Amino acid sequence: MNKKLILSAGFILASLSVFSQKDSVELSEVVVTGTRSQVNRNNVPMTISVVNREEIEQSSESALLPVLSEQVPSMFITERGVTGFGVSTGGTGGITLRGIGGSPTTEVLVLIDGHPQYMGVMGHHLPDAYVASDVERVEVVRGPASILYGSNAMGGAINIITRRQNREGWNANARLMYGSYNTQKYQANGGFRKNKFDIFASINHDRTDGHRRNSAFNITNGYVRAGYDISKNFRLWGDFSLADYEAQNPGTVTLPMFDNIANIIRGAGSATFENKFDKTDGALKLFYNFGNHEINDGFTNVPPNQQQVMPPVPLAKRDYLFRSKDKNFGAALYQNFRLFEGNLITAGVDFKTFGGHVWNDSLGSRPNKETIDTTVYEIAGYIVAQQELFEKLTLTAGIRFENNEVFGNEWVPQAGLAYRPLKHTTIKGSVSKGFRSPTIRELFLNMPNPNPNLKPEKLINYEISVGQSFLQGKIYAELTGYIAEGDNIIQITPVAGKQTPINAGNFSNKGIELSARWQVIKGLKLHGNYSYMHLKNPIPAAPEQQAFLSATYSLQKWNFNASYQYIHNLYLALGQTPQKDSYGLLNAKVSYQALKWLGVFAKGENLTDTEYSIVSGYPMPGVTVFGGVNLSF
């Protein structure tokens, strides 16, 4: 597959759109992640997937990431158990998007309301901190988003947009859920609005014994968001979230672990001052993320000469805990200008400083071992211009200049177009650059040998997509082809006998993505997606093919949902004897609204009892069943 083939295929598919119904309904879904301004998704050149509140509620999931792994083509999330991702050795929740993400994930950026969410020292997100009940919708940019969001958005951006109390008065909701392996999930949220003031708050608690010995998990999350409309032109709002959890790693089936327990506290807060006028709108955003991590690396009873891992796991309990405290503080100032008809210019400045303290906390008489205590800052400015011409063509171009305290400067250009040859046909094309700054761990932390001379990873992405609606808008489909070429990739390589991160890697990922939805009849909806990916160098957690199909039928007080996910050629481990797996998962859910304030539901996952693994040595559970009640007031 080459660039000409993908581009030609896209234009051929576009030409087929002349057979569409002329009286179909225009798709006018509004997104903000690709521009920092509310715009029609058909007017931005990049491909953006939107997962709305209805789809999140339909899943009955407490964690957000499993919902995204089904709904977004080319996105894959690693898992190891019935619930909970964990952290450190054996931890999952890693994200790949079009085969880009890294291990741990540092090449796909997670945002909350546009604020970057990653550990100050390690540079990756903490997946258990993202709770479905706090989310209004999620917008996923499938491709580089570095022009607006800087580092880590090299392969894409996942923007979690939080809930706001919009209606007057108050309301409250709760969910109680119980299922296999003594899994319990409790959730409550509520909101209040009066005149110019609004507030929304939630609390979640999950726990499970796990489907394997020593795989217990429990977490408590809290969230609050409050805002005040100062006038018709100005609004002030802020939010705060806190997650406290304990995750246990059971190890692989051939090398079980004991006492490998992580105790994590993650917090995030933000304050936003928004302005909105006829010709301009923007915001000043301040954010602060922090974490406190206490990890027992555990031990195994397997003799060293039988261990098949590097480095060897100790036989006895360690006499210290790995400790880290990190922070990520920043500010974003941006303004959108509409100078004349069809014009939109976005200009902004970003600043952030990230870092933390890492040490080994002795459990005995020996002193603590200090490892690192440092911070790094980045500052950037960007401008993006969008112009609509002849009511059919929208051109977009922009550039970002980033200065990093360690490696210096980085330029990030992007250009694209959206063309609507027919009322309900949209053709998009773009060329964009993404980058990822080296993390503090890679630069300065002796895990492994650090390298302060690292340069940022870089990526150039080419893509074209065709979107088309049929049958008065009852069917909508979007087909995308892309080529992503990465360079300067940071890899661990022996240097003078020490494992050291260096800029030595490259990759070339090519693929196609198809997503579609169909309102078959009143009450019956179908939704699905498919992706194929060709990697120059296979990597774990990036399957060659993914497919997902969901059917939802509503009849009076009843709601039925069935879904099937298929994964083909998923690499679990590389090396001389690579491990691969392919599998299909059938899930179903039925719910009944018994009273206005009371709903009951039951759901089953992996109903065909498929044996499969996502991480080598960590078999996933077979059939799992759950039941629960929803309360509304």
C-alpha positions as CSV (number, residue, x, y, z in Angstrom):
1,M,0.0,0.0,0.0
2,N,1.4,3.4,-1.0
3,K,0.3,7.1,-0.8
4,K,-1.1,7.1,-4.4
5,L,-3.1,4.0,-3.8
6,I,-4.8,5.4,-0.7
7,L,-5.5,8.8,-2.2
8,S,-6.8,7.3,-5.4
9,A,-9.1,4.9,-3.5
10,G,-10.5,7.9,-1.5
11,F,-11.4,9.9,-4.7
12,I,-13.0,6.8,-6.3
13,L,-15.1,6.3,-3.3
14,A,-16.1,10.0,-3.3
15,S,-17.3,9.7,-6.9
16,L,-19.7,7.0,-5.8
17,S,-21.5,9.5,-3.6
18,V,-23.6,10.7,-6.6
19,F,-25.9,7.8,-5.9
20,S,-26.9,9.2,-2.5
21,Q,-30.4,10.4,-1.8
22,K,-30.7,14.1,-2.6
23,D,-33.2,14.8,0.2
24,S,-31.1,13.3,3.0
25,V,-30.5,15.2,6.3
26,E,-27.3,17.1,6.7
27,L,-24.9,15.8,9.4
28,S,-24.2,18.8,11.6
29,E,-22.4,17.3,14.6
30,V,-20.5,20.0,16.5
31,V,-16.9,19.3,17.8
32,V,-14.4,21.5,19.6
33,T,-11.2,19.4,19.9
34,G,-9.9,20.0,16.4
35,T,-10.2,23.8,16.5
36,R,-10.8,25.0,20.2
37,S,-14.0,26.4,18.8
38,Q,-17.5,24.9,18.2
39,V,-17.6,24.0,14.5
40,N,-19.4,21.5,12.3
41,R,-17.4,18.3,12.1
42,N,-17.7,18.4,8.3
43,N,-15.7,21.6,8.2
44,V,-12.5,20.3,9.9
45,P,-9.9,18.4,7.8
46,M,-9.0,15.8,10.4
47,T,-11.0,12.7,11.2
48,I,-12.7,13.0,14.6
49,S,-14.7,10.2,16.3
50,V,-17.4,11.3,18.8
51,V,-18.7,9.0,21.6
52,N,-21.8,10.6,23.1
53,R,-23.5,10.3,26.5
54,E,-26.0,7.8,25.2
55,E,-23.4,5.4,24.1
56,I,-21.5,5.8,27.4
57,E,-24.7,5.1,29.4
58,Q,-25.6,2.1,27.2
59,S,-22.4,0.3,28.3
60,S,-23.0,0.5,32.1
61,E,-19.2,0.8,32.4
62,S,-17.7,2.7,35.3
63,A,-14.3,3.0,33.5
64,L,-14.3,5.1,30.3
65,L,-11.5,3.5,28.2
66,P,-13.3,0.1,27.5
67,V,-16.1,2.1,25.9
68,L,-13.7,3.9,23.6
69,S,-11.9,0.7,22.5
70,E,-15.2,-0.5,20.9
71,Q,-16.5,2.8,19.5
72,V,-13.4,4.3,17.9
73,P,-11.8,2.6,14.8
74,S,-8.1,1.8,15.0
75,M,-8.1,2.4,18.8
76,F,-7.0,-0.5,21.0
77,I,-6.9,-0.6,24.8
78,T,-4.9,-3.3,26.8
79,E,-6.7,-5.0,29.6
80,R,-5.8,-7.8,32.1
81,G,-8.9,-8.5,34.2
82,V,-12.6,-8.1,34.9
83,T,-12.1,-4.5,36.0
84,G,-9.2,-2.2,36.8
85,F,-6.1,-1.5,34.8
86,G,-3.4,-1.1,37.4
87,V,0.0,0.6,36.9
88,S,3.7,-0.3,36.8
89,T,4.8,-3.9,36.0
90,G,1.8,-5.8,34.7
91,G,-0.3,-2.7,34.4
92,T,-2.6,-2.2,31.4
93,G,-4.8,0.5,30.0
94,G,-2.3,1.3,27.3
95,I,-3.7,3.0,24.2
96,T,-2.7,2.6,20.6
97,L,-4.3,4.6,17.9
98,R,-3.4,3.6,14.3
99,G,-0.5,1.6,15.9
100,I,0.9,4.6,17.7
101,G,1.0,4.9,21.5
102,G,4.1,3.5,23.0
103,S,4.6,1.3,26.0
104,P,3.7,3.0,28.3
105,T,1.5,5.3,26.3
106,T,3.2,8.6,25.6
107,E,2.4,9.1,22.0
108,V,-1.4,9.5,22.3
109,L,-2.5,12.5,24.5
110,V,-5.5,12.2,26.9
111,L,-7.1,15.6,27.7
112,I,-9.9,16.6,30.1
113,D,-11.7,19.6,28.7
114,G,-8.6,20.4,26.7
115,H,-6.1,20.0,29.6
116,P,-3.3,17.5,29.2
117,Q,-3.4,14.5,31.6
118,Y,-0.2,12.6,32.2
119,M,2.2,11.9,35.0
120,G,4.9,14.5,35.4
121,V,7.8,12.1,35.6
122,M,6.7,9.0,33.6
123,G,4.9,11.0,30.9
124,H,1.9,8.6,30.5
125,H,-1.8,8.7,31.5
126,L,-3.3,6.8,34.5
127,P,-6.3,4.9,32.9
128,D,-8.1,4.1,36.1
129,A,-8.6,7.8,36.9
130,Y,-11.1,8.3,33.9
131,V,-14.7,7.7,35.1
132,A,-17.6,7.3,32.7
133,S,-20.1,9.0,35.0
134,D,-18.3,12.3,34.8
135,V,-18.3,12.5,31.0
136,E,-20.7,14.3,28.6
137,R,-18.9,13.1,25.5
138,V,-15.5,12.1,24.2
139,E,-13.9,13.5,21.0
140,V,-11.0,11.5,19.5
141,V,-8.7,13.0,16.9
142,R,-7.5,10.1,14.9
143,G,-4.2,11.5,13.8
144,P,-1.7,14.2,15.0
145,A,-3.2,17.0,17.2
146,S,0.2,18.5,18.2
147,I,-0.6,21.8,16.5
148,L,-3.1,22.7,19.2
149,Y,-2.0,20.4,22.1
150,G,1.7,20.0,21.7
151,S,3.7,17.0,23.0
152,N,2.2,13.6,23.3
153,A,-0.6,14.3,20.8
154,M,1.8,12.8,18.2
155,G,-0.6,10.0,17.2
156,G,-3.9,11.5,18.3
157,A,-5.8,13.1,21.1
158,I,-8.6,11.9,23.3
159,N,-10.5,14.8,24.7
160,I,-12.8,13.9,27.6
161,I,-15.5,16.6,27.9
162,T,-17.0,16.7,31.3
163,R,-20.7,17.0,32.3
164,R,-22.3,20.3,33.2
165,Q,-25.7,20.8,34.9
166,N,-27.7,22.6,32.2
167,R,-31.3,22.4,33.4
168,E,-32.9,24.5,36.2
169,G,-33.4,22.8,39.6
170,W,-31.8,19.7,40.8
171,N,-31.5,16.0,39.8
172,A,-29.7,13.0,41.1
173,N,-28.9,9.5,39.8
174,A,-27.4,6.4,41.3
175,R,-26.3,2.9,40.1
176,L,-25.7,-0.2,42.0
177,M,-24.2,-3.2,40.2
178,Y,-23.0,-6.7,41.2
179,G,-21.4,-9.5,39.2
180,S,-18.9,-12.2,38.7
181,Y,-15.9,-12.5,41.0
182,N,-17.6,-10.5,43.7
183,T,-17.4,-7.4,41.5
184,Q,-19.2,-4.5,43.0
185,K,-19.8,-1.0,41.4
186,Y,-21.5,1.9,43.1
187,Q,-22.1,5.3,41.5
188,A,-24.0,8.4,42.4
189,N,-24.2,11.8,40.8
190,G,-26.3,14.9,40.9
191,G,-26.5,18.5,39.8
192,F,-28.2,21.8,40.7
193,R,-28.7,24.9,38.7
194,K,-30.3,28.2,39.7
195,N,-30.2,31.3,37.5
196,K,-26.5,31.8,36.7
197,F,-25.0,29.2,39.0
198,D,-24.6,25.5,38.3
199,I,-22.9,22.5,40.0
200,F,-22.4,18.8,39.2
201,A,-20.8,16.2,41.4
202,S,-20.3,12.4,41.4
203,I,-18.7,9.7,43.4
204,N,-17.8,6.1,42.3
205,H,-16.6,3.1,44.1
206,D,-15.5,-0.2,42.4
207,R,-14.1,-3.3,43.8
208,T,-13.4,-6.9,42.7
209,D,-11.7,-10.1,43.9
210,G,-10.5,-10.6,40.3
211,H,-10.7,-13.7,38.2
212,R,-7.2,-14.8,39.3
213,R,-5.5,-15.2,42.6
214,N,-3.8,-11.9,43.8
215,S,-5.7,-9.8,41.2
216,A,-8.0,-7.8,43.6
217,F,-8.7,-4.2,42.7
218,N,-10.6,-1.3,44.4
219,I,-11.0,2.3,43.6
220,T,-12.9,5.4,44.8
221,N,-13.3,8.4,42.5
222,G,-14.8,11.8,43.3
223,Y,-15.6,14.7,40.9
224,V,-17.1,18.2,41.2
225,R,-17.7,20.9,38.6
226,A,-19.2,24.3,39.3
227,G,-19.7,27.4,37.2
228,Y,-21.1,30.9,37.2
229,D,-22.4,33.0,34.3
230,I,-20.9,36.4,35.1
231,S,-22.8,38.0,32.2
232,K,-23.9,37.0,28.7
233,N,-20.3,37.4,27.5
234,F,-18.3,35.9,30.4
235,R,-18.4,32.7,32.3
236,L,-16.2,31.3,35.1
237,W,-16.0,27.6,36.0
238,G,-13.7,25.1,37.6
239,D,-13.6,21.4,38.5
240,F,-11.7,19.0,40.7
241,S,-11.3,15.2,40.6
242,L,-9.6,12.7,43.0
243,A,-9.0,9.0,42.6
244,D,-7.7,6.7,45.3
245,Y,-7.1,3.1,44.3
246,E,-5.2,-0.1,45.1
247,A,-4.3,-2.5,42.3
248,Q,-2.7,-5.9,42.6
249,N,-0.6,-7.6,39.9
250,P,-0.9,-11.4,39.9
251,G,1.9,-11.9,37.4
252,T,1.8,-14.2,34.5
253,V,0.4,-17.7,34.7
254,T,3.9,-19.1,34.5
255,L,5.5,-16.6,36.8
256,P,2.9,-15.6,39.5
257,M,3.7,-12.6,41.7
258,F,3.0,-12.0,45.3
259,D,2.6,-8.6,47.1
260,N,3.0,-6.7,43.8
261,I,0.6,-4.0,45.0
262,A,0.3,-0.4,43.8
263,N,-1.4,2.3,46.0
264,I,-2.2,5.4,43.9
265,I,-3.7,8.8,44.5
266,R,-4.4,11.0,41.4
267,G,-5.9,14.4,41.5
268,A,-6.6,17.1,38.9
269,G,-8.0,20.6,39.1
270,S,-8.7,23.4,36.7
271,A,-10.2,26.9,36.4
272,T,-11.5,28.4,33.2
273,F,-12.5,32.0,32.4
274,E,-14.4,32.1,29.1
275,N,-15.5,35.0,26.9
276,K,-18.0,34.9,24.0
277,F,-18.9,37.7,21.6
278,D,-20.4,37.8,18.1
279,K,-17.1,38.0,16.3
280,T,-14.7,36.4,18.9
281,D,-14.6,33.9,21.7
282,G,-11.8,32.3,23.8
283,A,-10.7,31.3,27.2
284,L,-7.9,31.3,29.8
285,K,-7.5,27.9,31.3
286,L,-5.3,26.9,34.3
287,F,-4.8,23.3,35.3
288,Y,-2.9,21.3,37.9
289,N,-2.5,17.5,38.0
290,F,-0.7,15.6,40.8
291,G,-0.1,12.1,41.9
292,N,1.3,10.1,44.9
293,H,2.3,6.6,44.1
294,E,3.5,3.8,46.5
295,I,4.4,0.5,44.7
296,N,5.6,-2.7,46.2
297,D,7.4,-4.6,43.4
298,G,6.6,-7.9,45.0
299,F,8.3,-11.3,44.7
300,T,7.9,-14.8,43.2
301,N,8.7,-18.2,44.5
302,V,10.1,-19.4,41.2
303,P,13.9,-20.1,41.4
304,P,16.0,-17.7,39.3
305,N,17.3,-20.5,37.0
306,Q,13.6,-21.1,36.0
307,Q,12.7,-17.5,35.4
308,Q,12.0,-16.4,31.9
309,V,11.9,-12.7,32.4
310,M,14.5,-10.0,32.4
311,P,15.5,-8.6,34.8
312,P,14.9,-11.5,37.3
313,V,12.2,-11.1,39.9
314,P,13.5,-11.4,43.5
315,L,12.7,-14.6,45.5
316,A,12.1,-12.7,48.8
317,K,10.2,-9.6,49.7
318,R,11.9,-6.4,49.0
319,D,12.8,-4.2,51.9
320,Y,11.7,-0.9,50.2
321,L,8.8,0.6,48.3
322,F,9.1,2.5,45.1
323,R,7.7,6.0,45.7
324,S,7.0,8.9,43.4
325,K,5.2,12.2,43.7
326,D,4.6,14.1,40.4
327,K,2.9,17.3,39.2
328,N,1.9,18.8,35.9
329,F,0.9,22.5,36.0
330,G,0.0,24.7,33.1
331,A,-1.9,27.5,31.4
332,A,-3.6,27.9,28.0
333,L,-4.7,31.2,26.6
334,Y,-6.5,31.2,23.2
335,Q,-8.9,33.3,21.2
336,N,-11.0,32.7,18.1
337,F,-11.6,35.5,15.6
338,R,-14.2,35.6,12.9
339,L,-13.1,38.5,10.8
340,F,-15.5,38.1,7.9
341,E,-17.9,35.5,6.4
342,G,-16.6,32.0,6.5
343,N,-13.4,32.9,8.4
344,L,-12.1,31.5,11.6
345,I,-8.6,32.3,13.1
346,T,-7.4,30.7,16.3
347,A,-4.4,32.0,18.1
348,G,-3.1,30.7,21.4
349,V,-0.2,30.4,23.9
350,D,0.5,27.4,26.1
351,F,2.7,27.0,29.1
352,K,3.3,23.9,31.3
353,T,5.8,22.7,33.8
354,F,6.0,19.0,34.7
355,G,8.2,16.9,36.9
356,G,8.3,15.3,40.3
357,H,10.2,13.4,43.0
358,V,11.2,9.7,42.8
359,W,12.8,7.6,45.5
360,N,13.0,4.2,47.1
361,D,11.4,4.3,50.6
362,S,13.2,1.9,52.9
363,L,11.2,-0.4,55.1
364,G,14.2,-1.2,57.2
365,S,17.1,0.6,58.9
366,R,19.0,1.7,55.8
367,P,18.4,5.2,54.5
368,N,16.1,6.1,51.6
369,K,17.6,6.1,48.2
370,E,17.0,9.4,46.4
371,T,16.7,9.0,42.7
372,I,15.5,12.2,41.1
373,D,13.7,15.5,41.9
374,T,13.3,17.8,39.0
375,T,10.9,19.7,36.7
376,V,11.0,20.7,33.0
377,Y,9.0,23.5,31.3
378,E,7.6,24.0,27.8
379,I,6.1,27.1,26.2
380,A,4.5,27.4,22.8
381,G,2.5,29.7,20.5
382,Y,0.3,28.7,17.6
383,I,-2.0,30.1,15.0
384,V,-4.6,28.2,12.8
385,A,-6.6,29.8,10.0
386,Q,-9.8,28.4,8.5
387,Q,-11.6,29.8,5.5
388,E,-14.8,28.6,3.8
389,L,-15.1,29.3,0.1
390,F,-18.1,29.0,-2.2
391,E,-20.1,27.2,0.6
392,K,-18.4,24.0,-0.5
393,L,-14.7,24.2,0.3
394,T,-13.0,24.9,3.7
395,L,-9.3,25.4,3.8
396,T,-7.3,25.1,7.0
397,A,-3.6,25.8,7.7
398,G,-1.6,26.5,10.8
399,I,1.7,26.3,12.6
400,R,2.9,25.9,16.2
401,F,6.3,26.9,17.7
402,E,7.3,24.9,20.8
403,N,10.2,25.6,23.1
404,N,11.3,22.9,25.5
405,E,13.8,23.7,28.3
406,V,15.9,20.6,27.5
407,F,15.9,20.0,23.7
408,G,15.1,23.4,22.4
409,N,12.7,24.3,19.6
410,E,10.2,22.4,17.5
411,W,8.0,23.7,14.6
412,V,4.7,21.9,13.9
413,P,2.9,22.7,10.7
414,Q,-0.5,21.4,9.5
415,A,-2.7,21.9,6.4
416,G,-5.9,20.4,5.1
417,L,-9.2,20.8,3.4
418,A,-12.8,19.8,3.6
419,Y,-14.8,19.7,0.3
420,R,-18.5,19.2,0.0
421,P,-19.3,18.5,-3.7
422,L,-22.8,17.5,-2.8
423,K,-25.0,18.6,0.1
424,H,-24.5,15.4,2.0
425,T,-21.0,14.4,0.9
426,T,-17.8,15.5,2.5
427,I,-14.3,14.8,1.3
428,K,-11.4,15.6,3.6
429,G,-7.6,15.6,3.2
430,S,-4.8,16.7,5.4
431,V,-1.1,16.6,6.0
432,S,0.0,17.1,9.6
433,K,3.0,16.8,11.9
434,G,3.0,15.4,15.4
435,F,5.7,15.1,18.0
436,R,6.4,13.8,21.5
437,S,8.9,15.3,23.9
438,P,11.2,12.9,25.9
439,T,9.9,12.2,29.3
440,I,11.7,13.0,32.5
441,R,12.1,9.3,33.1
442,E,13.9,8.9,29.7
443,L,16.0,12.1,30.2
444,F,17.1,11.8,33.9
445,L,15.8,8.8,35.7
446,N,18.0,5.8,36.0
447,M,15.3,3.4,34.8
448,P,17.0,2.3,32.6
449,N,20.2,4.4,32.0
450,P,19.0,8.0,31.3
451,N,19.9,10.1,28.3
452,P,19.7,13.9,28.7
453,N,20.6,14.4,25.0
454,L,17.3,12.9,23.6
455,K,15.4,14.7,20.9
456,P,11.6,14.6,20.4
457,E,9.9,11.9,18.4
458,K,8.3,13.1,15.1
459,L,5.6,11.9,12.8
460,I,4.1,13.0,9.5
461,N,0.6,11.9,8.8
462,Y,-1.2,11.9,5.4
463,E,-4.9,11.1,5.3
464,I,-8.0,11.3,3.2
465,S,-11.6,10.5,4.1
466,V,-15.1,10.4,2.5
467,G,-18.2,10.9,4.5
468,Q,-21.7,10.2,3.1
469,S,-25.3,10.1,4.3
470,F,-28.1,8.1,2.7
471,L,-31.8,7.5,3.0
472,Q,-32.8,10.9,4.5
473,G,-29.9,10.7,6.9
474,K,-30.8,7.3,8.3
475,I,-27.4,5.9,7.2
476,Y,-24.1,7.7,7.6
477,A,-20.7,6.2,6.7
478,E,-17.2,7.5,6.7
479,L,-14.2,5.8,5.1
480,T,-10.6,7.0,5.8
481,G,-7.2,6.0,4.5
482,Y,-4.0,7.2,6.1
483,I,-0.2,6.8,6.1
484,A,1.7,7.7,9.2
485,E,5.5,7.8,9.1
486,G,7.5,8.2,12.3
487,D,11.1,9.1,12.9
488,N,13.5,9.8,15.8
489,I,11.5,7.2,17.8
490,I,13.0,6.6,21.3
491,Q,14.2,3.0,21.8
492,I,16.0,1.2,24.5
493,T,19.4,0.0,23.2
494,P,22.6,-1.3,24.8
495,V,25.2,1.5,25.0
496,A,28.5,0.7,26.7
497,G,26.8,-2.3,28.3
498,K,23.9,-0.3,29.7
499,Q,20.3,-0.3,28.4
500,T,19.9,3.3,27.3
501,P,17.1,5.3,25.5
502,I,18.3,6.7,22.2
503,N,16.6,8.2,19.1
504,A,17.0,5.3,16.7
505,G,13.6,4.0,15.6
506,N,11.2,4.7,12.7
507,F,7.9,3.3,11.5
508,S,5.5,3.4,8.6
509,N,1.9,2.6,9.4
510,K,-0.8,2.4,6.7
511,G,-4.4,1.6,7.0
512,I,-8.1,2.1,6.3
513,E,-10.9,2.9,8.7
514,L,-14.7,2.5,8.2
515,S,-17.4,3.7,10.6
516,A,-21.1,3.6,10.0
517,R,-24.5,4.0,11.7
518,W,-28.0,3.1,10.5
519,Q,-31.4,4.0,12.0
520,V,-33.1,0.9,10.5
521,I,-36.6,1.5,11.9
522,K,-38.0,3.4,14.8
523,G,-36.4,1.9,17.9
524,L,-33.7,-0.1,16.1
525,K,-30.2,1.3,15.6
526,L,-27.1,-0.3,14.2
527,H,-23.6,1.0,14.7
528,G,-20.2,-0.5,13.6
529,N,-16.7,0.2,12.6
530,Y,-13.8,-1.7,10.9
531,S,-10.1,-1.0,10.6
532,Y,-7.2,-2.6,8.8
533,M,-3.6,-1.6,9.6
534,H,-0.3,-2.6,8.0
535,L,2.7,-2.0,10.2
536,K,6.3,-2.0,8.9
537,N,7.3,-3.4,12.2
538,P,4.6,-5.2,14.2
539,I,4.2,-4.1,17.8
540,P,2.1,-5.4,20.7
541,A,-1.4,-3.9,21.3
542,A,-1.9,-3.0,17.7
543,P,-4.0,-5.6,15.9
544,E,-4.0,-5.9,12.2
545,Q,-7.8,-5.9,12.0
546,Q,-10.5,-4.8,14.3
547,A,-14.3,-4.9,13.8
548,F,-17.2,-3.9,16.0
549,L,-20.9,-4.2,15.5
550,S,-23.7,-3.1,17.9
551,A,-27.5,-3.4,17.6
552,T,-29.8,-1.6,20.0
553,Y,-33.6,-2.1,20.1
554,S,-36.0,-0.1,22.3
555,L,-39.6,-1.2,22.8
556,Q,-41.6,0.8,25.3
557,K,-39.9,0.3,28.7
558,W,-37.5,-2.4,27.4
559,N,-34.1,-1.9,25.8
560,F,-32.0,-4.6,24.3
561,N,-28.4,-4.4,23.1
562,A,-26.0,-6.9,21.6
563,S,-22.5,-6.3,20.3
564,Y,-19.7,-8.3,18.8
565,Q,-16.0,-7.3,18.7
566,Y,-13.5,-9.1,16.5
567,I,-9.7,-8.8,16.9
568,H,-7.4,-10.3,14.3
569,N,-3.6,-10.8,14.6
570,L,-2.9,-9.1,17.9
571,Y,0.7,-9.4,18.8
572,L,1.1,-10.3,22.5
573,A,4.9,-10.6,22.4
574,L,7.7,-10.2,19.8
575,G,11.0,-11.9,19.5
576,Q,12.2,-15.1,17.8
577,T,8.9,-16.8,18.5
578,P,6.2,-14.1,18.4
579,Q,2.9,-14.7,20.2
580,K,-0.3,-13.7,18.5
581,D,-4.0,-14.0,19.2
582,S,-7.2,-13.6,17.3
583,Y,-10.6,-13.6,19.1
584,G,-14.2,-12.5,19.0
585,L,-16.3,-11.3,22.0
586,L,-20.1,-11.4,22.2
587,N,-21.7,-9.1,24.8
588,A,-25.4,-8.4,25.5
589,K,-27.5,-6.3,27.8
590,V,-31.2,-6.0,28.6
591,S,-32.8,-3.2,30.7
592,Y,-36.3,-2.5,31.9
593,Q,-37.6,0.9,33.2
594,A,-39.9,-0.5,35.9
595,L,-40.8,2.9,37.3
596,K,-40.0,6.5,36.4
597,W,-37.3,6.5,39.0
598,L,-36.3,2.8,38.9
599,G,-34.6,0.9,36.1
600,V,-33.1,-2.6,36.3
601,F,-30.6,-4.3,34.0
602,A,-28.5,-7.4,33.4
603,K,-25.6,-7.8,31.1
604,G,-23.2,-10.5,30.1
605,E,-19.7,-10.2,28.6
606,N,-17.8,-12.8,26.5
607,L,-20.9,-14.9,26.3
608,T,-19.2,-17.5,24.1
609,D,-16.6,-18.1,26.8
610,T,-13.8,-17.4,24.4
611,E,-10.2,-18.0,25.7
612,Y,-8.0,-15.1,24.9
613,S,-5.3,-12.8,26.1
614,I,-4.5,-9.1,25.4
615,V,-1.2,-9.1,27.4
616,S,1.1,-12.1,27.2
617,G,0.7,-14.4,30.2
618,Y,-2.5,-12.7,31.4
619,P,-5.5,-14.7,30.4
620,M,-8.8,-12.7,30.3
621,P,-11.9,-13.9,32.1
622,G,-14.4,-16.2,30.5
623,V,-18.2,-15.5,30.8
624,T,-18.9,-12.7,33.2
625,V,-22.4,-11.6,34.2
626,F,-23.6,-8.5,36.0
627,G,-26.9,-7.1,37.3
628,G,-27.9,-3.8,38.7
629,V,-30.4,-1.0,39.3
630,N,-30.5,2.6,38.1
631,L,-32.2,5.2,40.3
632,S,-33.2,8.7,39.1
633,F,-34.6,11.5,41.2
